[in-house]
Amino acid sequence: MIRLTVQMILLAVLVTFVACNAPPVPLDDIVIEKTFTPERCDRLVKSGDFVRYHYIGMFPDGKKFDSSYDRGTSYNVFVGQKKLIAGMDKALVGMCVNERWMIKIPPQFAYGKDGYGDIIPADSTLHFDVLMLDIWNPEDKVQIKTYFKPESCNRTVEVSDYIRYHYNGTLLDGTLFDSSHTRMRTYDTYVGIGWLIAGMDQGLLGMCVGEKRIVTIPPFLGYGENGDGSDIPAQASLVFDVVLLDLHNPKDEITVQVEHLPDPCPRKSQVGDFMRYHYNGSLLDGTFFDSSYSRNRTYDTYIGKGYVIAGMDQGLLGVCVGERRRVVIPPHLGYGEEGTGTKIPGSAVLVFDVHIIDFHNPTDTVVITSVKPENCTYIAKRGDFVKYHYNASLMDGTNISSTHTFGKTYDVVLGSGQVVLGMEQGLTGMCVGEKRNLVIPPHLAYGERGVDGEVPGSAVLVFDVEMVYMEEGLPDGYMFVWNNEVSPDLFNEMDKNKDAQVDSTEFSDYILLQVEEGKGRLAPGFETKRIIENMYDNQDRNKDGRITEDEFKLKADEVTHDEL
């Protein structure tokens, strides 16, 4: 058994002995039956090619004398260099990969009268059932066939670039030996610096993101004489079906493409500004990973302070409100080698399509643009009662509310806290008929929380205001003032029933009478009843619901906020 095995291996080698001195063989003397021919035949065996094939060697009666299948490895040899028996050297010329032939070789072109030991008798006709697996030539180069190329190709792979790609790796006969798709993870590597087999280093150069190509690599640019020790046999041509997903260079900075620039642009963002923006985030191949739109909420952050990834910090500087731009961020300015662990893979280039909604700085004040009427004699101050119309919007033009919608003015007393602080500042100093545009930063408006369903958090507000009515207010803190001298007998005038005390009705009736007769004035813009109740409560020192003359006198002696 041992002797037979050794002889079979020697036979399979088929080097030297008879084959070395075999004369040229006319093909007509060899019978070839083509049992299977593939639809595609990209290459035919020619003299000088190196081939890998499987075979079963039989005698005419069907008895097997040798088989590469039994040894679990293909037979690998140069054709036309007298490394085979003469008949096989001639017969293999013209075969395609995956083609199967039955080759019948007469004894004079096989082992002749001598035979081969105990295995092949003298004058034996030999039949070989041959399946061609691989063909290459020492003069071969890497073959590249691009079968899809995107219309837009702004950049191609160069030496020292870092790329992410998917691939299916097969032998030339179609046998799959590896796939990044099955691992559901891209292959990530530098190109052209020896991190890959030489043929792949060459085959990936010049690719665009999104491009798909077939890269065929001869073994001397692949895994050579030894294969990879497992799935790739020795001397095997390799075929990689590659799609490029990502491309960058460690020297890359961010790239910015402005897609819409509003005109005018009165202000551009700077380090320290707080910004609200919408974005769609994708990988370089277009794979979506995140969007503020899907959450129906802007992304709000300080810029230039490290609150966002470094590339976005850079990409948001120098923008205008309303601007749209595309920011492409290399991984060393994004999420680096680790990615986010979920939607963003390691070493991924990120693409953000950004729409700037608004920005402000914590040091901002109200910006006022005014158009005054010709006659502007009295200007609004703290305590004045004013009526005005307004249209309110966000910085991107989104309408919030308008008094015109309801057909009535908005009425407030300045300084009473009835409007946001920025509006207080914006209304102060206006005169009737004046129009103002007010840009109010959020810290002077509705702050980080905003108004649920109306004003987003941290939103800059824009008001177009027109002052339509104004009534001078009272001194700060006063609810009632006399227009004339105060009566020296004030308490008795109030005490109608002469019971030495003033109840709330007597007090209210008296104050209303003074207003009606023009002797006194209540603070405008407030509910009359509530003002009088408050005034009465201030005079009722002991809170017993009655004002005595002693209480009244004591109150009259006070100099601070003395309404009466």
C-alpha positions as semicolon CSV with decimal commas, in nm:
position;residue;x (nm);y (nm);z (nm)
1;M;0,000;0,000;0,000
2;I;0,280;0,241;0,090
3;R;0,467;0,160;-0,230
4;L;0,156;0,217;-0,437
5;T;0,092;0,556;-0,280
6;V;0,444;0,673;-0,347
7;Q;0,420;0,558;-0,707
8;M;0,092;0,742;-0,753
9;I;0,243;1,063;-0,623
10;L;0,538;1,021;-0,853
11;L;0,304;0,959;-1,138
12;A;0,108;1,272;-1,057
13;V;0,421;1,480;-1,068
14;L;0,486;1,358;-1,419
15;V;0,815;1,538;-1,438
16;T;1,129;1,406;-1,611
17;F;1,137;1,043;-1,727
18;V;0,940;1,000;-2,046
19;A;0,781;1,347;-2,038
20;C;1,112;1,530;-2,049
21;N;1,204;1,389;-2,390
22;A;0,853;1,359;-2,537
23;P;0,839;1,456;-2,906
24;P;0,582;1,708;-3,040
25;V;0,239;1,555;-3,064
26;P;-0,014;1,627;-3,337
27;L;-0,347;1,696;-3,164
28;D;-0,524;1,473;-3,412
29;D;-0,370;1,174;-3,240
30;I;-0,536;1,266;-2,912
31;V;-0,912;1,234;-2,870
32;I;-1,082;1,512;-2,673
33;E;-1,446;1,494;-2,564
34;K;-1,574;1,820;-2,423
35;T;-1,815;1,711;-2,150
36;F;-1,883;2,062;-2,014
37;T;-1,810;2,406;-2,153
38;P;-1,904;2,716;-1,947
39;E;-2,104;2,995;-2,108
40;R;-1,823;3,242;-2,046
41;C;-1,469;3,168;-2,148
42;D;-1,255;3,473;-2,079
43;R;-0,924;3,297;-2,132
44;L;-0,788;2,986;-2,303
45;V;-0,484;2,788;-2,195
46;K;-0,184;2,854;-2,412
47;S;0,170;2,721;-2,409
48;G;0,368;2,880;-2,128
49;D;0,066;2,924;-1,899
50;F;0,053;2,787;-1,550
51;V;-0,259;2,583;-1,476
52;R;-0,430;2,424;-1,182
53;Y;-0,665;2,140;-1,260
54;H;-0,827;1,834;-1,113
55;Y;-0,821;1,505;-1,296
56;I;-0,914;1,139;-1,273
57;G;-0,682;0,903;-1,463
58;M;-0,845;0,585;-1,599
59;F;-0,784;0,303;-1,836
60;P;-1,024;0,251;-2,126
61;D;-1,219;-0,003;-1,918
62;G;-1,290;0,266;-1,660
63;K;-1,047;0,141;-1,396
64;K;-0,896;0,436;-1,207
65;F;-0,521;0,450;-1,170
66;D;-0,481;0,802;-1,025
67;S;-0,682;1,102;-0,905
68;S;-0,598;1,450;-0,779
69;Y;-0,929;1,447;-0,592
70;D;-0,805;1,159;-0,379
71;R;-0,508;1,369;-0,272
72;G;-0,727;1,667;-0,191
73;T;-0,524;1,907;-0,401
74;S;-0,522;2,020;-0,760
75;Y;-0,241;1,944;-1,000
76;N;-0,036;2,257;-1,068
77;V;0,202;2,283;-1,361
78;F;0,330;2,490;-1,653
79;V;0,191;2,389;-1,991
80;G;0,414;2,346;-2,297
81;Q;0,735;2,321;-2,099
82;K;0,764;1,939;-2,103
83;K;0,655;1,910;-1,744
84;L;0,376;1,669;-1,845
85;I;0,346;1,364;-2,062
86;A;0,345;1,477;-2,420
87;G;-0,023;1,407;-2,482
88;M;-0,139;1,606;-2,178
89;D;0,099;1,892;-2,255
90;K;-0,067;1,926;-2,592
91;A;-0,426;1,849;-2,495
92;L;-0,461;2,115;-2,224
93;V;-0,400;2,398;-2,468
94;G;-0,729;2,574;-2,545
95;M;-0,916;2,482;-2,225
96;C;-1,121;2,738;-2,026
97;V;-1,156;2,768;-1,652
98;N;-1,441;2,543;-1,534
99;E;-1,432;2,353;-1,863
100;R;-1,432;1,972;-1,838
101;W;-1,275;1,746;-2,096
102;M;-1,229;1,374;-2,136
103;I;-0,881;1,342;-2,287
104;K;-0,782;1,008;-2,445
105;I;-0,410;0,974;-2,495
106;P;-0,257;0,684;-2,694
107;P;0,045;0,509;-2,538
108;Q;0,305;0,665;-2,769
109;F;0,217;1,003;-2,619
110;A;0,188;0,870;-2,264
111;Y;0,421;0,609;-2,108
112;G;0,473;0,403;-2,423
113;K;0,619;0,057;-2,417
114;D;0,778;0,103;-2,075
115;G;0,461;0,185;-1,884
116;Y;0,505;0,322;-1,534
117;G;0,598;0,072;-1,265
118;D;0,314;-0,140;-1,137
119;I;0,056;0,127;-1,203
120;I;0,049;0,170;-1,579
121;P;0,122;-0,131;-1,798
122;A;0,318;-0,099;-2,122
123;D;0,136;0,032;-2,430
124;S;-0,156;0,166;-2,222
125;T;-0,403;0,415;-2,362
126;L;-0,489;0,662;-2,085
127;H;-0,811;0,851;-2,027
128;F;-0,804;1,171;-1,820
129;D;-1,123;1,337;-1,692
130;V;-0,991;1,694;-1,651
131;L;-1,157;1,995;-1,482
132;M;-0,967;2,320;-1,534
133;L;-0,957;2,541;-1,223
134;D;-0,707;2,817;-1,289
135;I;-0,495;2,973;-1,563
136;W;-0,225;3,236;-1,534
137;N;0,099;3,341;-1,690
138;P;0,417;3,482;-1,537
139;E;0,369;3,787;-1,761
140;D;0,023;3,857;-1,617
141;K;-0,058;4,179;-1,438
142;V;-0,345;4,270;-1,212
143;Q;-0,664;4,282;-1,416
144;I;-0,927;4,540;-1,328
145;K;-1,280;4,543;-1,462
146;T;-1,503;4,825;-1,334
147;Y;-1,869;4,735;-1,367
148;F;-2,017;5,031;-1,180
149;K;-1,883;5,381;-1,139
150;P;-2,081;5,665;-0,980
151;E;-2,152;5,970;-1,191
152;S;-1,979;6,195;-0,941
153;C;-1,623;6,097;-0,857
154;N;-1,451;6,381;-0,676
155;R;-1,164;6,177;-0,543
156;T;-0,988;5,848;-0,615
157;V;-0,775;5,619;-0,402
158;E;-0,407;5,710;-0,386
159;V;-0,106;5,558;-0,214
160;S;-0,122;5,600;0,167
161;D;-0,499;5,658;0,168
162;Y;-0,703;5,471;0,426
163;I;-1,009;5,297;0,286
164;R;-1,307;5,091;0,394
165;Y;-1,443;4,838;0,145
166;H;-1,652;4,525;0,114
167;Y;-1,543;4,232;-0,096
168;N;-1,619;3,878;-0,202
169;G;-1,303;3,676;-0,264
170;T;-1,316;3,376;-0,496
171;L;-1,080;3,155;-0,684
172;L;-1,080;3,172;-1,061
173;D;-1,330;2,885;-1,078
174;G;-1,574;3,076;-0,858
175;T;-1,502;2,901;-0,529
176;L;-1,568;3,148;-0,246
177;F;-1,286;3,166;0,005
178;D;-1,373;3,481;0,198
179;S;-1,623;3,765;0,221
180;S;-1,645;4,077;0,433
181;H;-2,021;4,072;0,374
182;T;-2,060;3,749;0,573
183;R;-1,881;3,912;0,864
184;M;-2,100;4,222;0,820
185;R;-1,793;4,438;0,862
186;T;-1,586;4,627;0,609
187;Y;-1,220;4,559;0,552
188;D;-1,031;4,868;0,664
189;T;-0,672;4,933;0,561
190;Y;-0,409;5,164;0,421
191;V;-0,342;5,125;0,049
192;G;-0,009;5,107;-0,130
193;I;0,214;5,074;0,174
194;G;0,229;4,695;0,202
195;W;-0,059;4,625;0,436
196;L;-0,227;4,418;0,162
197;I;-0,112;4,159;-0,086
198;A;0,067;4,334;-0,372
199;G;-0,209;4,274;-0,624
200;M;-0,478;4,423;-0,403
201;D;-0,256;4,722;-0,328
202;Q;-0,250;4,781;-0,703
203;G;-0,611;4,690;-0,773
204;L;-0,763;4,940;-0,530
205;L;-0,577;5,244;-0,659
206;G;-0,788;5,487;-0,859
207;M;-1,122;5,373;-0,718
208;C;-1,405;5,614;-0,636
209;V;-1,634;5,581;-0,338
210;G;-1,929;5,374;-0,457
211;E;-1,731;5,218;-0,742
212;K;-1,755;4,843;-0,796
213;R;-1,483;4,650;-0,970
214;I;-1,351;4,300;-1,026
215;V;-0,982;4,267;-0,941
216;T;-0,811;3,952;-1,071
217;I;-0,473;3,885;-0,915
218;P;-0,215;3,630;-1,033
219;P;-0,067;3,421;-0,751
220;F;0,277;3,584;-0,760
221;L;0,096;3,908;-0,660
222;G;-0,130;3,718;-0,420
223;Y;-0,043;3,432;-0,185
224;G;0,209;3,268;-0,415
225;E;0,340;2,912;-0,392
226;N;0,213;2,847;-0,039
227;G;-0,138;2,989;-0,049
228;D;-0,277;3,112;0,281
229;G;-0,256;2,776;0,452
230;S;-0,631;2,721;0,464
231;D;-0,880;2,842;0,204
232;I;-0,651;2,967;-0,070
233;P;-0,452;2,693;-0,244
234;A;-0,095;2,732;-0,363
235;Q;-0,046;2,910;-0,697
236;A;-0,408;3,026;-0,704
237;S;-0,533;3,326;-0,899
238;L;-0,763;3,539;-0,685
239;V;-1,074;3,728;-0,788
240;F;-1,204;4,006;-0,564
241;D;-1,542;4,167;-0,622
242;V;-1,490;4,501;-0,446
243;V;-1,714;4,794;-0,357
244;L;-1,542;5,098;-0,208
245;L;-1,735;5,257;0,078
246;D;-1,499;5,510;0,228
247;L;-1,178;5,692;0,155
248;H;-0,961;5,939;0,341
249;N;-0,603;6,030;0,412
250;P;-0,457;6,092;0,759
251;K;-0,357;6,438;0,636
252;D;-0,714;6,530;0,540
253;E;-0,892;6,828;0,690
254;I;-1,265;6,882;0,676
255;T;-1,413;6,986;0,343
256;V;-1,702;7,232;0,325
257;Q;-1,934;7,273;0,031
258;V;-2,173;7,569;0,062
259;E;-2,501;7,475;-0,102
260;H;-2,703;7,785;-0,015
261;L;-2,579;8,119;0,116
262;P;-2,845;8,372;0,215
263;D;-2,806;8,731;0,104
264;P;-2,766;8,941;0,307
265;C;-2,564;8,768;0,576
266;P;-2,525;9,028;0,851
267;R;-2,344;8,800;1,091
268;K;-2,129;8,485;1,080
269;S;-2,083;8,236;1,360
270;Q;-1,777;8,253;1,584
271;V;-1,619;8,047;1,859
272;G;-1,840;8,058;2,168
273;D;-2,169;8,109;1,983
274;F;-2,466;7,890;2,069
275;M;-2,621;7,740;1,757
276;R;-2,939;7,563;1,658
277;Y;-2,917;7,361;1,339
278;H;-3,073;7,071;1,154
279;Y;-2,867;6,799;0,992
280;N;-2,873;6,471;0,803
281;G;-2,575;6,250;0,880
282;S;-2,452;5,981;0,642
283;L;-2,142;5,782;0,563
284;L;-1,940;5,856;0,251
285;D;-2,125;5,585;0,054
286;G;-2,459;5,746;0,139
287;T;-2,557;5,515;0,425
288;F;-2,778;5,716;0,661
289;F;-2,695;5,710;1,032
290;D;-2,875;6,002;1,199
291;S;-3,098;6,304;1,143
292;S;-3,229;6,585;1,360
293;Y;-3,528;6,607;1,127
294;S;-3,642;6,258;1,227
295;R;-3,656;6,380;1,588
296;N;-3,835;6,700;1,479
297;R;-3,591;6,900;1,687
298;T;-3,280;7,099;1,610
299;Y;-2,942;7,007;1,750
300;D;-2,844;7,282;1,992
301;T;-2,486;7,336;2,105
302;Y;-2,201;7,574;2,165
303;I;-1,948;7,572;1,881
304;G;-1,573;7,585;1,896
305;K;-1,578;7,468;2,258
306;G;-1,547;7,090;2,220
307;Y;-1,915;7,012;2,275
308;V;-1,929;6,838;1,934
309;I;-1,674;6,635;1,737
310;A;-1,375;6,838;1,625
311;G;-1,469;6,834;1,258
312;M;-1,817;6,968;1,326
313;D;-1,675;7,233;1,557
314;Q;-1,471;7,354;1,260
315;G;-1,747;7,310;1,002
316;L;-1,996;7,528;1,188
317;L;-1,768;7,831;1,214
318;G;-1,825;8,118;0,974
319;V;-2,180;8,022;0,879
320;C;-2,482;8,247;0,826
321;V;-2,832;8,196;0,961
322;G;-3,023;8,013;0,687
323;E;-2,707;7,878;0,525
324;R;-2,697;7,520;0,400
325;R;-2,365;7,344;0,372
326;R;-2,219;6,996;0,340
327;V;-1,942;6,917;0,585
328;V;-1,724;6,611;0,515
329;I;-1,529;6,502;0,821
330;P;-1,240;6,253;0,817
331;P;-1,246;5,997;1,101
332;H;-0,956;6,152;1,294
333;L;-1,179;6,460;1,331
334;G;-1,493;6,249;1,382
335;Y;-1,535;5,930;1,582
336;G;-1,192;5,784;1,506
337;E;-1,098;5,417;1,485
338;E;-1,369;5,303;1,725
339;G;-1,672;5,473;1,570
340;T;-1,980;5,488;1,791
341;G;-2,017;5,114;1,825
342;T;-2,357;5,114;1,655
343;K;-2,438;5,312;1,342
344;I;-2,099;5,470;1,276
345;P;-1,824;5,218;1,203
346;G;-1,465;5,269;1,303
347;S;-1,252;5,487;1,074
348;A;-1,560;5,620;0,893
349;V;-1,571;5,947;0,701
350;L;-1,884;6,139;0,798
351;V;-2,100;6,360;0,577
352;F;-2,330;6,615;0,739
353;D;-2,583;6,816;0,539
354;V;-2,644;7,110;0,770
355;H;-2,908;7,384;0,778
356;I;-2,834;7,669;1,020
357;I;-3,152;7,779;1,198
358;D;-3,009;8,038;1,431
359;F;-2,719;8,126;1,657
360;H;-2,640;8,377;1,925
361;N;-2,376;8,458;2,181
362;P;-2,440;8,470;2,556
363;T;-2,311;8,829;2,549
364;D;-2,567;8,938;2,287
365;T;-2,810;9,221;2,358
366;V;-3,131;9,310;2,178
367;V;-3,064;9,434;1,826
368;I;-3,300;9,718;1,738
369;T;-3,365;9,855;1,393
370;S;-3,604;10,153;1,401
371;V;-3,813;10,364;1,165
372;K;-3,945;10,667;1,355
373;P;-4,231;10,895;1,252
374;E;-4,163;11,265;1,187
375;N;-4,347;11,366;1,504
376;C;-4,198;11,178;1,799
377;T;-4,245;11,396;2,109
378;Y;-4,305;11,139;2,380
379;I;-4,120;10,808;2,411
380;A;-4,222;10,506;2,614
381;K;-4,065;10,451;2,954
382;R;-4,106;10,219;3,247
383;G;-4,462;10,226;3,386
384;D;-4,622;10,347;3,062
385;F;-4,918;10,161;2,923
386;V;-4,863;10,075;2,555
387;K;-5,054;9,904;2,277
388;Y;-4,870;9,760;1,981
389;H;-4,897;9,521;1,691
390;Y;-4,630;9,260;1,619
391;N;-4,532;8,975;1,393
392;A;-4,308;8,719;1,567
393;S;-4,084;8,468;1,395
394;L;-3,773;8,261;1,443
395;M;-3,446;8,355;1,276
396;D;-3,511;8,113;0,989
397;G;-3,839;8,292;0,912
398;T;-4,071;8,042;1,082
399;N;-4,379;8,233;1,197
400;I;-4,467;8,206;1,565
401;S;-4,757;8,445;1,619
402;S;-4,905;8,777;1,512
403;T;-5,149;9,024;1,662
404;H;-5,282;9,088;1,312
405;T;-5,416;8,733;1,310
406;F;-5,653;8,819;1,596
407;G;-5,717;9,178;1,489
408;K;-5,626;9,331;1,825
409;T;-5,322;9,492;1,978
410;Y;-5,103;9,351;2,250
411;D;-5,137;9,569;2,561
412;V;-4,879;9,586;2,840
413;V;-4,740;9,808;3,113
414;L;-4,368;9,848;3,066
415;G;-4,162;9,730;3,358
416;S;-4,435;9,512;3,503
417;G;-4,296;9,180;3,378
418;Q;-4,581;9,122;3,135
419;V;-4,345;9,050;2,844
420;V;-3,999;8,896;2,813
421;L;-3,709;9,117;2,914
422;G;-3,588;9,162;2,557
423;M;-3,928;9,293;2,452
424;E;-3,929;9,534;2,749
425;Q;-3,598;9,670;2,625
426;G;-3,717;9,682;2,265
427;L;-4,037;9,873;2,344
428;T;-3,870;10,125;2,573
429;G;-3,798;10,449;2,393
430;M;-4,057;10,397;2,119
431;C;-4,309;10,661;2,021
432;V;-4,654;10,617;1,871
433;G;-4,627;10,534;1,501
434;E;-4,272;10,404;1,531
435;K;-4,182;10,067;1,379
436;R;-3,902;9,850;1,507
437;N;-3,740;9,522;1,419
438;L;-3,620;9,347;1,735
439;V;-3,381;9,052;1,739
440;I;-3,394;8,905;2,089
441;P;-3,144;8,641;2,207
442;P;-3,292;8,353;2,408
443;H;-3,142;8,460;2,743
444;L;-3,357;8,774;2,709
445;A;-3,657;8,579;2,578
446;Y;-3,775;8,225;2,663
447;G;-3,437;8,073;2,745
448;E;-3,338;7,710;2,712
449;R;-3,689;7,575;2,767
450;G;-3,876;7,790;2,516
451;V;-4,255;7,767;2,507
452;D;-4,397;7,421;2,456
453;G;-4,543;7,385;2,109
454;E;-4,461;7,744;2,010
455;V;-4,105;7,857;2,074
456;P;-3,816;7,608;2,066
457;G;-3,564;7,610;2,346
458;S;-3,268;7,848;2,303
459;A;-3,437;8,019;2,008
460;V;-3,354;8,369;1,890
461;L;-3,676;8,563;1,831
462;V;-3,750;8,829;1,570
463;F;-4,031;9,079;1,629
464;D;-4,160;9,337;1,384
465;V;-4,333;9,586;1,614
466;E;-4,552;9,893;1,551
467;M;-4,651;10,120;1,844
468;V;-5,012;10,230;1,804
469;Y;-5,108;10,377;2,146
470;M;-4,935;10,498;2,460
471;E;-5,050;10,632;2,797
472;E;-4,807;10,778;3,042
473;G;-4,770;10,566;3,352
474;L;-4,730;10,656;3,717
475;P;-4,403;10,685;3,902
476;D;-4,239;10,354;3,971
477;G;-4,431;10,163;4,239
478;Y;-4,738;10,388;4,248
479;M;-5,092;10,275;4,173
480;F;-5,266;10,611;4,215
481;V;-5,157;10,975;4,208
482;W;-5,336;11,303;4,269
483;N;-5,363;11,551;3,987
484;N;-5,429;11,836;4,234
485;E;-5,352;11,914;4,594
486;V;-5,462;11,645;4,840
487;S;-5,759;11,740;5,060
488;P;-5,656;11,806;5,422
489;D;-5,973;11,626;5,536
490;L;-5,922;11,315;5,324
491;F;-6,021;11,056;5,587
492;N;-6,349;11,224;5,674
493;E;-6,438;11,263;5,307
494;M;-6,398;10,890;5,266
495;D;-6,589;10,803;5,584
496;K;-6,937;10,858;5,444
497;N;-7,128;10,697;5,734
498;K;-6,914;10,874;5,993
499;D;-6,838;10,561;6,193
500;A;-6,472;10,662;6,232
501;Q;-6,354;10,394;5,994
502;V;-6,340;10,345;5,619
503;D;-6,454;10,017;5,474
504;S;-6,356;9,886;5,132
505;T;-6,672;10,012;4,961
506;E;-6,628;10,364;5,093
507;F;-6,264;10,357;4,988
508;S;-6,341;10,227;4,637
509;D;-6,627;10,472;4,579
510;Y;-6,409;10,763;4,681
511;I;-6,115;10,670;4,459
512;L;-6,337;10,611;4,158
513;L;-6,501;10,950;4,213
514;Q;-6,162;11,124;4,217
515;V;-6,068;10,956;3,890
516;E;-6,402;11,044;3,735
517;E;-6,366;11,410;3,834
518;G;-6,010;11,424;3,710
519;K;-5,863;11,485;4,053
520;G;-5,660;11,162;4,055
521;R;-5,527;10,898;3,823
522;L;-5,490;10,520;3,853
523;A;-5,198;10,333;3,703
524;P;-5,295;10,255;3,342
525;G;-5,305;9,905;3,203
526;F;-5,422;9,727;3,517
527;E;-5,768;9,614;3,629
528;T;-5,921;9,900;3,830
529;K;-6,081;9,679;4,091
530;R;-5,757;9,498;4,165
531;I;-5,561;9,824;4,193
532;I;-5,807;9,967;4,445
533;E;-5,811;9,644;4,644
534;N;-5,434;9,655;4,658
535;M;-5,436;10,019;4,767
536;Y;-5,690;9,945;5,042
537;D;-5,486;9,651;5,164
538;N;-5,179;9,873;5,189
539;Q;-5,369;10,123;5,413
540;D;-5,524;9,854;5,633
541;R;-5,222;9,813;5,856
542;N;-5,370;9,555;6,097
543;K;-5,555;9,368;5,825
544;D;-5,891;9,376;6,006
545;G;-6,082;9,491;5,696
546;R;-6,122;9,846;5,827
547;I;-5,905;10,158;5,801
548;T;-5,906;10,378;6,109
549;E;-5,790;10,736;6,115
550;D;-5,483;10,630;6,313
551;E;-5,390;10,374;6,044
552;F;-5,458;10,628;5,777
553;K;-5,241;10,887;5,942
554;L;-4,965;10,638;6,005
555;K;-4,970;10,542;5,640
556;A;-4,979;10,903;5,533
557;D;-4,662;10,971;5,722
558;E;-4,470;10,718;5,512
559;V;-4,276;10,874;5,226
560;T;-4,210;10,559;5,022
561;H;-4,470;10,467;4,760
562;D;-4,739;10,674;4,926
563;E;-5,038;10,638;4,695
564;L;-5,256;10,873;4,900
